[in-house]
Amino acid sequence: MREPWIVGVSGASGTPYAKAVLSALLDAGESVDLVVSRAARLTLLDETGATVRDAHWKDDVAAWLGRDLGDLAYWPAGDLAAGPSSGSYPARGMAVVPASTAACAGIAIGLSKDLLQRSAEVNLKERRRTVVVPRETPVTRSHLVHLIALHDAGAVVLPASPGFYGSGAGATAQQLVDFVAGKVLDALGVPHTLFRRWTGELGERNA
């Protein structure tokens, strides 16, 4: 039985993080269900020039990711009757990357305004692995309260905060993106080689 990871892309800046997570999951041979919010479509267009249209999602997502889609399924964000909206739908867990403040708030209070929020709420109630990747900075008190609520509900709150020990101060933007994507896959329990892991040896990066 197909048991995918659900990846929700919300409207926060940071669509390269979503691309890296999706590509890494597909590289690992995982099944993926993709949900792109309406706001995320605008951010994706602004940051990359890519479009994601419900009627042409295969061509659009393949062009955005620049690769074969493997076992990737797409659900329109407005389809609240979609598979991931139900706890009986088989799924391994979910990553919301990037996670806007609005998405975090909606998931935390159970708003379910679209399929992304509903899917995340379902994964939390079913006690499946749920990773939320907020990118906003600085944050307000209300945002912190919502992040705490998500943590208390069982989610892994994983801010898009890249480390430099794997590639140093001269790290490229892609290396920093891959670091965050790798931490997401770590939280999901999916093997990857997106960054060099810390081994406790100073200067190993230059060895």
Buried (B, 14 or more C-beta within 10 A) or exposed (E): EEEBBBBBBBBBBBBBBBBBBBBBBBBBEBBBBBBBBEBBBEBBEEEEEBBBEBEEBEEBBEBBBEBEBBEBBBBBBEBBEBBBBEEEBEBBBBBBBBBBBBBBBBBBEBBBBBBBBBBBBBBBEBEBBBBBBBBBEEBEEEBEEBBEBBEEBBBBBBBBEBBEBBBEEEBEEEBBBBBBBBBBBBBBEBEBEBBBEEEEEEEEEEE
